[in-house]
């Protein structure tokens, strides 16, 4: 069975109504289908990925790209995720035990086991190691990019937009001009967005992470055409490694579509 056939025959709980239905429901006629296997819904990668999807939502609609995502968690996790990110609840499905991720042989993350610790405690320990770059190549460099800025990446916060990222005071996008200018990713701009995501997750930890045993599991991105042909895939190998080009995480869409 090929990948598209497997995904089209996979049922999971839909966040919008709680129904158990195929994850590709209602997008079979779309010109392009973007299927995202997300890690634990409280994972910063997914909050950031959803932010980029919202930012490019008009372009996605204009190109006829249907998006479906499967995240690790339960329906309450999904509802909190959608309320915070704006990701449509009818396009998000949940997999409480990462069964689909394991079926597709996605990277399960670091798996050091310390005696005396429960699976959830071991997973948290391994997650902390991965955040430090152990078993998670490129993570520290990506964290540092969020602080130092990146002139090859777009500006992320509009000048008139206000960002609330506790414990910082509310910041307008124009504030970041003092760190280097405008029209590109300024120093601390991405780090501020990530701080806002961290505050959200830690404030609702038990909702986002009903079972911590899957904290290290990584995800993947798949793009199919209307015939079910796989045009692009990215299998995550690290925290903050959900895209090949983290400066422009959705740039693969134009490349894959325009070459077909």
N, C-alpha and C positions, 0 to 999 in steps of 0.2 A: 504494500500500500504506500503510495507516495504521500508527501507531506500535506499537500492540499486536501487530499481525500481523507487523511487522518483527522485534520482539523475540522473539516466539514461534517464529520461524523461524531465529533466530540461534544457532549452535552455538559453544561455547567450552569450554576445558578446565576441568573441575570439580576443585577443589582436593582434595577428599576422596579420590578414587580415580584421578584423572588421566584420566578418560573424557572424550571429546569429545561433548557432548550439548547439546540445546537449553537455554538458560539458564532457561527457565520450566518445566523438567521437574519433575514431581511437585507442582506447585502449581496446576494448571489448575482444580481444583475448589474452590479457596479462595474465600472470600467477597470478599476483598480481596487484591490483589497489590502489594506495595511493591517497586519495582525501582530499584536504586541504581547509577548509573554513577559509580564512584569513580575518582579520579585515581591517580597512582602510589601503590602500597600503602604506601610509606614516607612519604607525605604526612601531616602532622599532622592535617589535616582528617578523614581517614578513620579514624584511630585515635580521634579524639574522637567522630566519628559512631557508630562501633561501640560506644564506651563508653555513649552515650545509648541505643542499642538494647538493650544488656545491662541497663541500668538499668530500662528499660520492658518487658522481655521478657515478663513475666507478663501485662501489659495487652495486648500485641500478640497473645499466644496466646489470651487471653480473647475478643478481638474477631475472631479468625479471620483475622488478617493474615499472609500468607506473605511472607517477605522473601527477595529474591534480589539479589545484588550482583555487579558485574563490575568488577574493578580492573586497573590497568595493572601488569604484572609477569609473572613466571612462576610455576610451581607452588611452587617453593621460597619465593618471596615470600609466596604465599598461606598456606603452611603456617606460616611464621614469624608472619604477621599473626594467624592464628587462634589460635596458641598463646599469643600475648601478649594479645589482646583477648577471647578466648572466643567470637568470632563462629563459628558453625557452618560447618565446612569443606565440608559438602555443599550449602551455600547460597551459596558464593563461587566465582566463575569468574574466570579470568584472560585478559587480552587483551594480549599482549606489545608490540604496536605501536599501541595506542589506535585500532585500525581502527573499532571501533563508535562511539567518541567522535567521530571525524571524520565518520563516516557520518551522525551525528545533528547535525552542525554545532555541537558544544559548543565553548565558548570555549577556544581553544588557549593563551591566556595571552600575555604580552608576547613579542615576537619580534624584538628588536634583534639584529642580526648584526654581530659585530666581526670584521674580517678577521684571518685567521690562526688563529682558534679553531675547534675541531671542533664538530659539532652538540651533543655532550654538554656541552662547555665553554660554548658559547653559552647552552644551556638553564640551566646552573647560574648564569651571570651574570644572566640574565633573572629567575630565581627570586629571587635576592638583591634585585634591584630591586623585584620584586613584594612581597617581605617588607617593603620600605621604603615600600610604598604606591603605587609607580609601576605603572600599568596594573592596579591591584588595589584598587578603591575600598572603603573601610571597613576595610581590614586593620589599620591602625594604631589606629583607634578600638577595634576588637575586642581587640587585644593589650592596650591600656590598660585595658579593662574587666576583663580577667583579673587585673590587678594591683590596681585600686582597689576591686574588689567591685561588687556590684549588688543592691540591696534588692528589685528586681523579679524576680530569678531565685532558684531554689530552692537550698537548701544542697546542696553537692555531695559532701562527705565526711562520713560518719557519725562521731559523736563517738568511737566505739570503734574505728573503722577506722584502720589504720596505713598511711601512704603512704611508699614508698621512692623518693625522687627525687634521685639523685646529682647534684651533690655535697652536697646537704643531708643532714643526719642523718635517720633515720626520724622521721616526724611523725605523731602521733595527730590525728584529726579535732578533738578537743577543744582542741588547741593554737590553732586559728583563732578560738576564742571570744575570745581576748585581742586579736584584731584588730578586734573589733566586735560579737560576740554570736553568735547562732545562729538557725537557721530561715530563712536567706537566704544568698546567695553572698557569703562574707566576703572582705575584701581578701586577695590572694595565693592564695586557694583554687584558683581556676581556673588561675592561672599555675603553681601547683605541679603540678597534673595535666598541664599542657602540658610542663613541664620533665621529668616522668617519661617522657612520650611521646618527647621529643627525645632523652633518654638512650638509650631503647630503639632508636630508629632509627639514631642515630650508632654505636651498639655493633654493629649488624648492617647497616651501610650497603650493602655489596655484595649482601647477600641481598635486602633490600627494593628496591634500585634496580639491577637487572641492566643496564638501559640508561637512562642519564641524559638521553637526548634528549627524553624526554616529561615532564620534571619540571614544566613550567609548565601542562600540560594540565589543565583543570578538568572537573568532573563534572556530575551532574544527579540529580534525584530525580523519580520518576514513581509515581503511585498509580492503580491500575486497579480497577474492580469486576469481579464474576464474568463480566460480559458483555464485558469488554475495553474498556470506556469509560474514557477518561482523566478522572480526577476532580481531579487536582492535578499540577502540575509546577513544579519549580524548577531553573533552569539557573544553575550557579555562575558568578559573574563576578569572584571574588576569592579569595585565600587567606583562610581562616577566614570564608568566606562560603557555607558549605554549606547554610544554612537561611535562610529569610526572617526568622525570629525566633530569633536565637542564644541568647536567654535560655531559650527553651523550644523546642529544635529540632524536636521531634516534635509540637508543638501542632497542626500542620496536619491531622494524622490525624483527630482528633476533629471538627474543623470540616468536613472533606470528607465524612466518613462520616455524620455526623449530619444533613447537609443533603441527603442522598440518600434 
